[in-house]
Each structure stands twice: as C-alpha cells, then as structure tokens.
Amino acid sequence: MVEPNLIVRAPEYGKLVTFVPNKRLPIHNWFYFKEGFSRDFVVKMFELFGVRSGAKVLDPFCGSGTSLVVAKEFGLDACGVDASPLAVFVSQVKTADYDVEALERTAERIFSKKFRRCEIGEVSWLTKAAFSKYALEDIAFFREEVRSIDDLKVRNFFTLALMNSANKVSYGLKDGSYIRIVKKPHPPLRKVFKGMVKKMIKDIKSTNYKGSDIEVYLGDARRLDFLPDEAYDVVVTSPPYLNKIEYTKVYRIEYELFFPEVKVDALRSYIGIDTEVDRDPFPELNLPVAAKAYLRDLELALCEIKRVCKEGARLAIVVAEGAFPDRIVPCDLLVAELAARIGFTVNRILVAAERVVTKDRTIKIGKARESIILLQK
C-alpha cells in the first residue's frame, strides 16, 4: 500500500478541484459543468510539473474541456476523451478557433428574424415542465435558425449559446443527480440569447491564445486504441467519483432539445458501469461490488494512460473516497496502489478536502477525502 508519508494535507486546493472558480472566467464559463475542476487547478499542475513549450497534454475524462482550454491558453497541443457526447460537443466548441466577423454576421442575421412558431418535436414531460410556453416556442424558433447555419463550427457555437440561454430561462434546477422544477420569473429567451452570443464573442476577442492543435474524441478511457503509444507529456484529469457513477439525468433536457438523435443517457463514463466483476483488484478488502467494478475499470484506464504517456510524463488525477452505509472506501489510496502496480511512481497524494459522511442523516460513517494523486511514468 502507498506509504503514509506521501499523503499531504493541501486544503488550498479544496476550491480549485471544483468548477466554481470557472464561473467567472471567459470561455470556461460557456457551460456550467458541476463535475469539473477549475482552470486555476490545471494552471497550478502545469506550474508544479514545469510544463514547457512543446509538451502534449491528455485528459482522458475531459468533461467540459477545462484542461484542453488551459492547454490552448499555454499554446500546447492537447487531446481530450469523454464518453458523453454532450461533454465532447462542449469541449470542441470551447477549444475551436473562430472567425469573429463570421460570428457577428451570423448573429446579426439571426436576431433580425421575426418570430414564427416552430415545432418543438417530441420531448418528455420534464422538458415541457422546465419552461414556460413562450420560452419553449422561442427555443424551437431559434433552434431552427441555428440549424440552418452552413458552417459547422459557427453552427456549433450558436448551438452552445442557445443551450446556455435555455438553461438561464429554465425552471429546471440541477440538484445532485436530479432536476427540480422551481417556477420563477425569467427574462425573454430572445433577450438572454442575444446577450449570451454577445458575451461569448467578447470572450473570444479578449483571449489571446497561441496556436495549438486540440483534438476531442468520443471514447472510452479504458480503450484508447485510437491514440498512439508514448505521445503525451502531461495528464490532468478526474475520473467520475465512485459514488457519482450513474446514468445521470441532469443533462436530459439538453439532449432532448439539442441532440435528439443521440439515444443515450448522458453517462459521464463507462467506469464502473458494468458491475459484473470478472476481476477484483483488492480481493483481501472484500469491497462492495460497485467499488470492485470501479477500481477494475480504473486499472484498465491507468494501463491505457501509461501506454500513451512518454517516459517521465507527469500526471495529476483527482479522485474522491467512496461512501457506503458500512464504510468509506479509500479510493485515493487504492487508485494510487493500482498506479504503482502498473509501473507509475506515486510522488504524493494531496488531500484537497474532507467531508463528513452520515447514514440516515444522523449516524456518522466517517470522513471522505477528495484528493489529487501525483504520478510519474
């Protein structure tokens, strides 16, 4: 098991391993991804690793693309992989290069159009409940206008802007793994959409990113066979947490309105989904089945990450301990142990945060850590 002296308390990272700091940053805040970490965390890791010009960055669980946007900011080539089509779409839009004049011309054309009633299509009761009748009609109208844009990159830009605007006028609030309907007044969608497009174009104008090649793939981190051996110098990533493995429905509305052709739930990853465990990495611990499946799959992902990393590559992996009714599963220690078995050197485990875990809201089970595992190939 990992040496105890490698575990270091680092509360200064507590907020940085959340998405919250990104809410105030241009481009990073184009889509609120509550499962993500912050731009400042990635910058800290780049500084800690002494990342230099020419380094190649990988995030095999890229979420909304924070690591990739920071790589672009640093002028580095990067690759992101995610199992969620929505996450891949958001990452691609945030890391694309744009012709600002083309965006401005398109905006002028779209917002000059008079409203006409369009079919919203087949949507669930939840999506209908999440909007006023007028907001849903406006979304349908502008969605048709956006779909008529010939340039794919421009069309995707406006799709994300409309998706964000729809969220701003929605009664649906993301609450953990669920959506709560809370009715309250909202401004008209047209006004919100126009402001969103203006803001996103301003963000592009305000950034001065250097030229870099950013690739984003829809894929499974356990099988990175589309990536070459020994290609990457830096990995900054966060697999889904053990207790957050779910066919989450919090992005169901976005899928129904903007990606109706994608007939999948917005699963974040394949990690731990299949609980038919054919291999238990820690049989001596008698772990819950979900934990066995999770660690088995992370072991496969770590093997693939090691294959595609160069010798000497530096890695930062954010994980959290898993809470079960009878115990806390020390995912940080166990993932670090798996990495060591595979051949990585475990440099440190930085404990960024701890939370008290209770059963039935009254019985204390223990404290669960959120940690950053620092590795080197």
C-alpha positions as CSV (number, residue, x, y, z in Angstrom):
1,M,0.0,0.0,0.0
2,V,1.1,3.6,-0.5
3,E,3.5,5.0,2.1
4,P,1.6,7.2,4.7
5,N,4.3,9.9,4.4
6,L,3.2,10.5,0.8
7,I,-0.2,11.7,1.9
8,V,-0.1,15.5,2.4
9,R,-2.9,17.8,3.6
10,A,-3.4,20.5,0.9
11,P,-6.6,22.5,1.7
12,E,-5.5,25.3,-0.6
13,Y,-6.6,23.0,-3.4
14,G,-10.1,22.5,-2.0
15,K,-11.9,25.1,-4.1
16,L,-9.7,24.6,-7.1
17,V,-10.8,21.0,-7.6
18,T,-14.4,22.3,-8.1
19,F,-15.8,24.0,-11.1
20,V,-16.8,27.1,-9.0
21,P,-13.8,29.4,-9.9
22,N,-14.6,28.8,-13.6
23,K,-17.9,30.6,-13.3
24,R,-16.2,34.0,-13.6
25,L,-13.8,33.1,-16.4
26,P,-14.3,33.7,-20.1
27,I,-14.8,30.6,-22.3
28,H,-14.5,28.3,-19.2
29,N,-18.0,29.5,-18.2
30,W,-19.6,28.8,-21.5
31,F,-21.1,25.7,-19.9
32,Y,-21.6,25.0,-16.2
33,F,-20.2,21.5,-15.6
34,K,-20.6,20.9,-11.9
35,E,-18.5,17.7,-12.0
36,G,-15.4,19.5,-13.3
37,F,-12.4,21.2,-11.8
38,S,-11.1,24.7,-12.3
39,R,-8.8,26.4,-14.7
40,D,-6.7,27.5,-11.8
41,F,-6.2,23.9,-10.7
42,V,-4.8,23.0,-14.2
43,V,-2.5,26.0,-14.2
44,K,-1.2,25.0,-10.7
45,M,-0.5,21.5,-12.0
46,F,1.3,22.8,-15.1
47,E,3.4,25.0,-12.9
48,L,4.1,22.2,-10.5
49,F,5.2,19.9,-13.3
50,G,7.3,22.6,-15.0
51,V,5.4,22.2,-18.3
52,R,7.3,23.7,-21.2
53,S,6.6,24.7,-24.7
54,G,6.1,21.6,-26.9
55,A,4.6,19.4,-24.2
56,K,1.5,17.5,-25.2
57,V,-1.5,17.3,-22.8
58,L,-4.0,14.5,-22.3
59,D,-7.3,14.4,-20.4
60,P,-9.0,11.0,-20.8
61,F,-12.0,12.2,-18.8
62,C,-12.2,15.7,-20.3
63,G,-15.7,16.7,-19.2
64,S,-16.3,20.2,-20.5
65,G,-12.7,20.7,-21.6
66,T,-11.0,22.7,-18.8
67,S,-7.6,21.0,-19.2
68,L,-7.9,21.5,-23.0
69,V,-8.8,25.2,-22.8
70,V,-5.8,25.8,-20.5
71,A,-3.5,23.9,-22.8
72,K,-4.7,26.2,-25.6
73,E,-4.0,29.2,-23.4
74,F,-0.4,27.9,-22.9
75,G,0.0,27.2,-26.6
76,L,0.2,23.4,-26.1
77,D,-1.2,20.6,-28.2
78,A,-3.8,18.6,-26.3
79,C,-6.2,15.7,-26.6
80,G,-9.4,15.1,-24.7
81,V,-11.6,12.0,-24.5
82,D,-15.0,11.6,-22.9
83,A,-17.9,9.1,-23.1
84,S,-20.5,11.8,-23.0
85,P,-21.5,13.2,-26.5
86,L,-22.6,16.5,-24.7
87,A,-19.2,16.8,-23.0
88,V,-17.3,16.2,-26.3
89,F,-19.5,18.8,-28.0
90,V,-18.9,21.4,-25.3
91,S,-15.2,20.8,-25.3
92,Q,-15.0,21.1,-29.1
93,V,-16.9,24.4,-29.1
94,K,-14.7,25.9,-26.3
95,T,-11.4,24.9,-27.9
96,A,-12.2,25.8,-31.6
97,D,-10.7,28.8,-33.4
98,Y,-13.3,31.3,-34.7
99,D,-13.7,33.9,-37.4
100,V,-15.2,36.7,-35.2
101,E,-16.6,38.6,-38.2
102,A,-18.4,35.4,-39.3
103,L,-19.9,35.1,-35.9
104,E,-21.0,38.7,-35.8
105,R,-22.6,38.5,-39.3
106,T,-24.5,35.3,-38.3
107,A,-25.7,37.0,-35.0
108,E,-27.0,40.0,-36.9
109,R,-28.8,37.7,-39.4
110,I,-30.4,35.5,-36.7
111,F,-31.6,38.3,-34.5
112,S,-33.1,40.2,-37.4
113,K,-35.5,37.4,-38.0
114,K,-39.1,37.8,-36.8
115,F,-40.6,35.1,-34.6
116,R,-42.5,32.3,-36.2
117,R,-44.0,29.3,-34.5
118,C,-41.9,26.1,-35.0
119,E,-42.5,22.5,-33.8
120,I,-40.5,21.7,-30.7
121,G,-40.7,18.0,-31.5
122,E,-41.2,15.0,-29.2
123,V,-40.0,15.9,-25.7
124,S,-40.7,14.5,-22.2
125,W,-43.0,15.9,-19.6
126,L,-39.8,17.1,-17.7
127,T,-38.7,19.3,-20.6
128,K,-42.2,20.7,-21.0
129,A,-42.4,21.4,-17.3
130,A,-39.0,23.1,-17.3
131,F,-40.0,26.0,-19.5
132,S,-42.8,28.5,-20.0
133,K,-44.9,28.0,-23.2
134,Y,-43.3,31.2,-24.6
135,A,-39.7,30.2,-23.8
136,L,-40.2,26.8,-25.4
137,E,-41.6,28.4,-28.5
138,D,-38.6,30.7,-28.7
139,I,-36.2,27.9,-28.2
140,A,-37.8,26.0,-31.1
141,F,-37.7,29.1,-33.3
142,F,-34.0,29.9,-32.7
143,R,-33.0,26.2,-32.8
144,E,-34.4,26.1,-36.4
145,E,-32.5,29.3,-37.3
146,V,-29.2,27.9,-35.8
147,R,-29.7,24.5,-37.6
148,S,-29.8,26.4,-40.9
149,I,-26.2,27.8,-40.5
150,D,-24.0,26.1,-43.1
151,D,-20.6,26.5,-41.3
152,L,-20.4,23.7,-38.8
153,K,-18.1,25.5,-36.4
154,V,-20.4,28.6,-36.4
155,R,-23.5,26.4,-36.0
156,N,-22.0,24.6,-33.0
157,F,-21.0,28.0,-31.4
158,F,-24.6,29.2,-31.7
159,T,-26.0,25.9,-30.5
160,L,-24.0,26.1,-27.3
161,A,-25.0,29.7,-26.8
162,L,-28.7,28.8,-27.3
163,M,-28.3,25.8,-24.9
164,N,-26.8,28.1,-22.2
165,S,-29.6,30.6,-22.8
166,A,-32.2,27.9,-22.4
167,N,-30.7,27.0,-19.1
168,K,-30.9,30.6,-18.0
169,V,-34.7,30.7,-18.6
170,S,-35.4,27.2,-17.3
171,Y,-37.4,26.3,-14.3
172,G,-35.3,23.1,-14.0
173,L,-32.6,23.3,-11.4
174,K,-29.9,20.7,-11.3
175,D,-29.9,19.3,-7.8
176,G,-27.3,16.5,-7.3
177,S,-28.4,13.7,-9.7
178,Y,-31.9,15.1,-10.3
179,I,-33.7,18.1,-11.7
180,R,-36.1,20.1,-9.6
181,I,-38.8,22.3,-11.1
182,V,-38.9,25.7,-9.4
183,K,-41.1,28.2,-11.2
184,K,-39.9,31.8,-11.0
185,P,-39.9,34.8,-13.5
186,H,-37.3,34.8,-16.2
187,P,-36.5,37.4,-19.0
188,P,-37.5,36.5,-22.5
189,L,-35.3,33.9,-24.2
190,R,-34.5,36.2,-27.2
191,K,-33.0,38.8,-24.9
192,V,-31.0,36.2,-23.0
193,F,-29.8,34.5,-26.2
194,K,-28.7,37.8,-27.7
195,G,-26.8,38.8,-24.6
196,M,-25.2,35.3,-24.4
197,V,-23.9,35.5,-28.0
198,K,-22.6,39.0,-27.5
199,K,-20.8,37.8,-24.3
200,M,-19.3,34.7,-25.9
201,I,-18.0,36.8,-28.9
202,K,-16.5,39.3,-26.5
203,D,-14.7,36.4,-24.7
204,I,-13.1,35.3,-28.0
205,K,-11.9,38.8,-28.7
206,S,-10.5,39.1,-25.1
207,T,-8.4,36.0,-25.3
208,N,-5.0,35.8,-26.9
209,Y,-4.5,32.0,-27.3
210,K,-1.4,30.8,-29.1
211,G,-1.8,28.4,-32.0
212,S,-2.2,24.8,-30.8
213,D,-3.8,21.6,-32.0
214,I,-6.7,20.4,-29.8
215,E,-8.4,17.1,-30.5
216,V,-11.5,15.8,-28.7
217,Y,-12.8,12.3,-29.1
218,L,-15.9,10.5,-28.0
219,G,-14.5,7.4,-26.4
220,D,-13.8,5.0,-23.6
221,A,-10.8,5.7,-21.3
222,R,-10.3,2.0,-20.9
223,R,-9.7,1.6,-24.6
224,L,-7.6,4.4,-26.1
225,D,-6.6,2.4,-29.1
226,F,-7.2,5.4,-31.3
227,L,-4.2,7.2,-29.6
228,P,-0.6,6.4,-30.3
229,D,2.0,5.0,-27.8
230,E,4.2,7.3,-25.8
231,A,2.7,10.6,-27.2
232,Y,1.8,12.7,-24.1
233,D,3.9,14.5,-21.5
234,V,1.2,15.7,-19.1
235,V,-2.1,14.3,-17.9
236,V,-4.5,16.4,-15.8
237,T,-7.8,14.6,-15.3
238,S,-10.6,13.5,-13.0
239,P,-12.4,10.2,-13.5
240,P,-16.0,10.2,-12.2
241,Y,-16.2,9.7,-8.5
242,L,-17.2,6.2,-7.1
243,N,-20.5,7.5,-5.6
244,K,-21.2,9.5,-8.7
245,I,-21.3,6.7,-11.3
246,E,-24.8,7.0,-12.8
247,Y,-26.7,7.2,-15.9
248,T,-27.2,10.8,-14.8
249,K,-30.3,12.6,-16.0
250,V,-29.2,16.1,-15.1
251,Y,-28.4,16.8,-18.8
252,R,-31.5,15.1,-20.1
253,I,-33.1,18.4,-21.2
254,E,-30.1,19.5,-23.2
255,Y,-30.1,16.1,-25.0
256,E,-33.8,16.3,-25.8
257,L,-33.7,19.8,-27.2
258,F,-30.4,19.9,-28.9
259,F,-29.2,16.3,-29.5
260,P,-32.5,14.4,-30.1
261,E,-30.6,12.0,-32.4
262,V,-28.4,10.8,-29.5
263,K,-30.3,7.9,-28.0
264,V,-28.2,7.5,-24.8
265,D,-28.4,8.8,-21.3
266,A,-25.7,11.4,-20.6
267,L,-23.4,8.9,-18.9
268,R,-20.1,10.6,-17.8
269,S,-18.0,7.5,-18.3
270,Y,-18.1,3.7,-18.7
271,I,-16.0,3.4,-15.5
272,G,-17.8,1.2,-13.0
273,I,-21.0,0.9,-15.0
274,D,-20.7,-2.9,-15.5
275,T,-20.9,-4.4,-12.1
276,E,-20.4,-8.0,-13.3
277,V,-16.9,-8.2,-11.8
278,D,-14.6,-10.5,-13.6
279,R,-11.5,-9.2,-11.7
280,D,-11.2,-7.8,-8.2
281,P,-8.0,-5.8,-7.8
282,F,-8.2,-6.0,-4.0
283,P,-9.9,-9.3,-3.0
284,E,-8.5,-9.1,0.5
285,L,-10.6,-6.0,1.2
286,N,-14.0,-7.5,0.5
287,L,-15.1,-4.3,-1.1
288,P,-18.7,-3.5,-2.2
289,V,-19.4,-4.7,-5.8
290,A,-19.7,-1.1,-7.1
291,A,-16.2,-0.4,-5.7
292,K,-14.7,-3.6,-7.2
293,A,-16.1,-2.6,-10.7
294,Y,-14.9,1.0,-10.3
295,L,-11.4,0.0,-9.4
296,R,-11.2,-2.7,-12.0
297,D,-12.1,-0.2,-14.7
298,L,-9.8,2.5,-13.4
299,E,-7.0,-0.1,-13.5
300,L,-7.7,-0.7,-17.2
301,A,-7.8,3.1,-17.8
302,L,-4.5,3.6,-16.0
303,C,-2.9,0.9,-18.2
304,E,-4.0,2.7,-21.3
305,I,-2.9,6.1,-19.9
306,K,0.5,4.6,-19.2
307,R,0.8,3.2,-22.7
308,V,0.1,6.6,-24.3
309,C,2.3,8.6,-22.0
310,K,6.0,9.3,-22.6
311,E,8.7,8.2,-20.2
312,G,8.9,10.8,-17.5
313,A,5.3,12.0,-18.1
314,R,3.7,13.8,-15.1
315,L,0.1,13.1,-14.0
316,A,-2.5,14.7,-11.7
317,I,-5.6,12.6,-11.1
318,V,-8.4,14.0,-8.9
319,V,-10.4,11.3,-7.1
320,A,-12.7,11.1,-4.0
321,E,-13.2,8.4,-1.5
322,G,-16.5,6.4,-1.9
323,A,-19.1,6.4,0.9
324,F,-21.1,3.3,1.6
325,P,-23.5,2.5,4.5
326,D,-20.9,0.5,6.4
327,R,-17.6,2.1,5.3
328,I,-15.6,4.7,3.5
329,V,-13.7,3.2,0.5
330,P,-10.2,5.0,0.3
331,C,-10.2,5.4,-3.5
332,D,-7.2,7.8,-3.4
333,L,-5.0,5.2,-1.7
334,L,-6.4,2.3,-3.8
335,V,-6.1,4.1,-7.2
336,A,-2.5,5.1,-6.2
337,E,-1.8,1.5,-5.4
338,L,-3.1,0.4,-8.7
339,A,-0.9,3.0,-10.5
340,A,2.1,1.8,-8.6
341,R,1.4,-1.8,-9.6
342,I,1.2,-0.8,-13.2
343,G,4.5,0.9,-13.0
344,F,3.9,4.6,-12.2
345,T,5.8,6.3,-9.4
346,V,3.5,7.8,-6.8
347,N,5.0,11.1,-5.8
348,R,2.3,12.5,-3.5
349,I,-1.3,12.4,-2.6
350,L,-2.6,15.9,-1.9
351,V,-5.7,15.8,0.3
352,A,-7.7,18.8,-1.0
353,A,-10.9,18.4,1.0
354,E,-12.7,16.2,3.5
355,R,-16.4,15.9,4.1
356,V,-18.3,14.2,6.9
357,V,-20.4,11.2,5.7
358,T,-23.6,10.2,7.5
359,K,-26.2,7.5,7.2
360,D,-29.8,8.4,7.6
361,R,-28.6,12.0,8.2
362,T,-27.7,11.2,11.8
363,I,-25.3,8.3,12.0
364,K,-21.7,9.3,11.2
365,I,-19.9,6.8,9.0
366,G,-16.6,8.8,8.7
367,K,-14.9,11.4,6.7
368,A,-14.4,11.1,2.9
369,R,-11.3,12.7,1.3
370,E,-11.1,14.4,-2.1
371,S,-7.5,14.0,-3.3
372,I,-5.1,14.8,-6.0
373,I,-2.8,11.8,-6.9
374,L,0.5,12.9,-8.4
375,L,2.2,10.3,-10.5
376,Q,5.2,10.0,-12.9
377,K,5.9,7.4,-15.5
